[in-house]
Amino acid sequence: MNTKMEYGNPQEAFESAIAAGTLSATPGLDNYAGNYMYMCTIDGRHQFKNINTRQYLEPLTPGFRV
């Protein structure tokens, strides 16, 4: 599998994830966007990592190793 990793605009990645329901704009929720950092985009899928636990937001892109 040939993956393509790129680094996009973090603001756009967060806005896209919130619009899709992957992340939330509501503080206090487990998937609150303020608890995550944008890492990269792999094959068109944004990857986010929790700032406290360092765990990637599931589901991960197949073939991407943490």
MOGIFEN-V269617 format. One record per helix or strand of 3 or more residues. SS is the DSSP state (H for helix, E for strand). FROM is the first residue (numbers start at 0). TO is the last residue. Records with the same first field share a line. If there is no record, write none. Layout:
BEGIN
SS = FROM-TO + FROM-TO
END
This chain:
BEGIN
H = 9-19 + 32-34
E = 35-41 + 44-49
END
